[in-house]
Amino acid sequence: MRFDTSPAPHVIAGYTVPRVMFQVLFALVPAGIAHVALFGPGLLLQLSVASVTALLAEAAALRWRGRDAAPALRDGSVLVTAFLLAFSIPPLLPWWLGALGTALAVLLGKHVFGGLGQNPFNPAMVGYAILLVSFPAEMTRWPMPLDVDGTHTWPELARMSFAGFYGADLTARWDGYTGATALDAIRNGLGMRYTLPELLGRGDIAGTFGARGFAWINLAALAGGLYLMTRRIVRWHIPLAVLGGLLVPSFIAHGLDSGIALGPTMQAFSGATMLSAFFIATDPVSAATSDRGRLWYGAGIGLIAWIIRTWGGYPDGFAFAVLLMNLAVPFIDRYTVPRIYGRRP
Amino acid sequence: MAARPTFPAGLALDAHKQQACGTPIIELSLPPQVTLALDQGSGYSAEPVVTVGDSVAMGTLVARADHPFASALHSPLAGNVVAIESREAAVEGGRNVCIVIENDGSGRIDDRVRPVATALSLSPEELVHRLRDAGIAGLGGAGFPTATKLNSARASGAQTLVLNGAECEPWICCDDAVMRSAADDVVRGALLLQRAAGAGRCLIAIEDDKPAAIAAVAGAIERQRDAAQRDDALTLAVISAVYPQGAERQLITAVAGIEVPSGSLPAAAGVICQNVATAVAVARWAAYGEPILSRVVTVTGSGVEHPCNVRAPIGTPLSALIAAAGGYRSTPLRLIAGGSMTGRALPSDDVGLTKAMNCVLVATPDDVGSRLGAVEMPCIRCGDCANVCPAGLLPQQLHRAALADAHDAMHELGMRDCIDCGLCDYVCPSQIPLAARFRDARRRLNAAEATAQKAAHARERHELRTRRLQEAATAEQQAFESVRNRARQPDDDPAGGNR
């Protein structure tokens, strides 16, 4: 009797890239619900335009590169890029800016380097950084979160989101409902020589914990991140190192001068902290390779984000922190090769 | 007994062992014909000492082990040599020269097969020598000659013998069956191996998913306390079940806490490893003078009617083993010599059982289906492979180096330290056939090294030749000069003016 021969191993666990990617999307659901509840349906509009653009850009890029587009479109990786970008941009952003950012993320962030697995930078952060430096006003205008005061309602947020999405001039009618994020307000306030306790006491910045509105999104992102850890899709090294890199210096600085330095709780639950720690910095393609390398990589991201938040020109620093540490990955990898069994350290 | 901590990494896999392990070992009768491959699994062939037409008895030497990595072969039945030719065989490369012997039904036994009454009082050197003559080789799957390993242990003064009863690979359970049915032989063999190796202590390592084997071996150790020279000479080490714990180096780390230096033999670290079934073969040799004529092999998979363990003569066609297990069932897709992780898929069941073959896995699409629909995707550097690698490698980086055929990078990243367990491949979400790629890469590394060595030899020869020619030329020149000088001397001689 004759048999088929193929090389060992003859079985595999059956994990797949699409499974990984769709679990990541699934883990974003809690953060998405918090986002929509607090800031209106803008996120959903941004998610749709980013997803459609991402799929089109991916298909076009693969076509230009002469590759089969079908498996790449099904693997879900480009949707993860789209979702992370949509979560990072303000929900009031005109649709064409979201589309532009996504297209740039997929084309310049991913395909110019050779597509999935080849990109040295986190594609979503490439798109975000280009948008941020090119459209600083639009990219820092957020709706006031619903829990700030009773002056606006969710239906109003919805109408505003649609207006912003279609590119209407928001200053005319909605000016009072939009503003800077908590981190931005604190940065501006400190620049005007207010003290931190004064700013935090103002009521529109701090919530019961962390930044108003953003605290809940961060908490939900933390929950999604912990879910990914239980599913072994994300391991603890990068998230813990990112949080450590951000929180340890902020704890020290806050202890030295609580008048100007944000404390660790505020840092952890404002801006894009949890989203970055669990979803963005953990993109394995652009992260360091070994566990030890990932600790350095994550700690670098947290530290750079803290530096930008403290002294930088931008309210939140995670996009630049991630991109800078992406640059450092070959260097980190060079010095953090794990010890091979039976070899000297 | 509490399981010990194990080596880092590895993975607990679905064992699939209960299928074959429920029933006692089936003793297979002598087949009408055996096909003995000269390479019994170690990758090195023995030298035939018989010719076609020779009549042999049970236990007659038919091939001699000239190379230290080959093992001597004996006829498992009485009959006539009908062919010595290249045939399909269960060895690397798929073909090997085989000695085919036809059973004449007489059941004659060779005169040299006699009990070795005094085995435990033989000198260690003599013991090693006799084990070599008996063709004792590693029955755990590598087929490496036991005597060669024992010699390396003696040469480096290894003090620890680890008896490997881990049997970590899915489907395989022949060692479990052997330990349960012949625990006393395991311990007797262990004592002989310990003496031959000059090792002070022996650890018998068994994974905790084999409670019956653990109990049997523990009882046997108790019964043979007197035979052991020291109280602590024999210890049972129960370890938690993790793949690939039965791999030599990983097992040594798990039970002895020693890491074997990269690129050197375990003996250099003071340890040698032998399989429990090998110990039983040694005990049988001492009791009956029997060289390795048969082995216990697991015949399993969803493709056979009654999965079981069989003691079968070496050289028995696999088709006869499968018949002993009730024959084929449903639609077998693959015939695997070994387990599902490292076993070699054979093209045909018309090959002979070898000493190294511990399992015949007749796999249906149900058993190996996970691999069938696999579509390779680009590596996303998730690092799952590195987390399970028992050798501490970065398979994702090795894969890049292998694709680029970057030899220096492969050496640096430890391509040669890979033990080919297949776990990286198993967990890869991009379903990249890493293990096969790495095997190819190692073949290329070996070929390049052989070429480089050949080139170095050629250069050396060329340089020596050039130097020789130069020396010859110089010598000739000198000879010429001296002759000329002598011829000229009269001219130069101021006194020799009368021409």
Chai-1 contact restraints between the chains, C-beta under 6 A:
chainA,res_idxA,chainB,res_idxB,connection_type,confidence,min_distance_angstrom,max_distance_angstrom,comment,restraint_id
A,M1,B,D349,contact,1.0,0.0,6.0,A-B,restraint_1
A,R2,B,S348,contact,1.0,0.0,6.0,A-B,restraint_2
A,F3,B,R334,contact,1.0,0.0,6.0,A-B,restraint_3
A,F3,B,L335,contact,1.0,0.0,6.0,A-B,restraint_4
A,F3,B,P347,contact,1.0,0.0,6.0,A-B,restraint_5
A,D4,B,L333,contact,1.0,0.0,6.0,A-B,restraint_6
A,D4,B,R334,contact,1.0,0.0,6.0,A-B,restraint_7
A,T5,B,A345,contact,1.0,0.0,6.0,A-B,restraint_8
A,T5,B,P347,contact,1.0,0.0,6.0,A-B,restraint_9
A,S6,B,A345,contact,1.0,0.0,6.0,A-B,restraint_10
A,P7,B,A436,contact,1.0,0.0,6.0,A-B,restraint_11
A,A8,B,T342,contact,1.0,0.0,6.0,A-B,restraint_12
A,A8,B,G343,contact,1.0,0.0,6.0,A-B,restraint_13
A,A8,B,G422,contact,1.0,0.0,6.0,A-B,restraint_14
A,P9,B,M341,contact,1.0,0.0,6.0,A-B,restraint_15
A,P9,B,G422,contact,1.0,0.0,6.0,A-B,restraint_16
A,P9,B,D425,contact,1.0,0.0,6.0,A-B,restraint_17
A,P9,B,Y426,contact,1.0,0.0,6.0,A-B,restraint_18
A,P9,B,A435,contact,1.0,0.0,6.0,A-B,restraint_19
A,H10,B,S340,contact,1.0,0.0,6.0,A-B,restraint_20
A,H10,B,V368,contact,1.0,0.0,6.0,A-B,restraint_21
A,H10,B,R371,contact,1.0,0.0,6.0,A-B,restraint_22
A,V11,B,S340,contact,1.0,0.0,6.0,A-B,restraint_23
A,V11,B,V368,contact,1.0,0.0,6.0,A-B,restraint_24
A,V11,B,S370,contact,1.0,0.0,6.0,A-B,restraint_25
A,I12,B,S370,contact,1.0,0.0,6.0,A-B,restraint_26
A,I12,B,R371,contact,1.0,0.0,6.0,A-B,restraint_27
A,I12,B,Y426,contact,1.0,0.0,6.0,A-B,restraint_28
A,A13,B,Y426,contact,1.0,0.0,6.0,A-B,restraint_29
A,A13,B,V427,contact,1.0,0.0,6.0,A-B,restraint_30
A,G14,B,S370,contact,1.0,0.0,6.0,A-B,restraint_31
A,Y15,B,P429,contact,1.0,0.0,6.0,A-B,restraint_32
A,T16,B,P429,contact,1.0,0.0,6.0,A-B,restraint_33
A,V17,B,M377,contact,1.0,0.0,6.0,A-B,restraint_34
A,V17,B,P429,contact,1.0,0.0,6.0,A-B,restraint_35
A,V17,B,S430,contact,1.0,0.0,6.0,A-B,restraint_36
A,V20,B,P429,contact,1.0,0.0,6.0,A-B,restraint_37
A,L116,B,P378,contact,1.0,0.0,6.0,A-B,restraint_38
A,G117,B,P378,contact,1.0,0.0,6.0,A-B,restraint_39
A,G117,B,C379,contact,1.0,0.0,6.0,A-B,restraint_40
A,G117,B,I380,contact,1.0,0.0,6.0,A-B,restraint_41
A,P284,B,I380,contact,1.0,0.0,6.0,A-B,restraint_42
A,P284,B,R381,contact,1.0,0.0,6.0,A-B,restraint_43
A,P284,B,C382,contact,1.0,0.0,6.0,A-B,restraint_44
A,V285,B,I380,contact,1.0,0.0,6.0,A-B,restraint_45
A,V285,B,R381,contact,1.0,0.0,6.0,A-B,restraint_46
A,T289,B,L394,contact,1.0,0.0,6.0,A-B,restraint_47
A,P338,B,G392,contact,1.0,0.0,6.0,A-B,restraint_48
A,R339,B,G392,contact,1.0,0.0,6.0,A-B,restraint_49
A,I340,B,G392,contact,1.0,0.0,6.0,A-B,restraint_50
A,I340,B,G414,contact,1.0,0.0,6.0,A-B,restraint_51
A,I340,B,D417,contact,1.0,0.0,6.0,A-B,restraint_52
A,Y341,B,A391,contact,1.0,0.0,6.0,A-B,restraint_53
A,Y341,B,G392,contact,1.0,0.0,6.0,A-B,restraint_54
A,G342,B,E259,contact,1.0,0.0,6.0,A-B,restraint_55
A,G342,B,V260,contact,1.0,0.0,6.0,A-B,restraint_56
A,G342,B,P261,contact,1.0,0.0,6.0,A-B,restraint_57
A,G342,B,S262,contact,1.0,0.0,6.0,A-B,restraint_58
A,R343,B,S262,contact,1.0,0.0,6.0,A-B,restraint_59
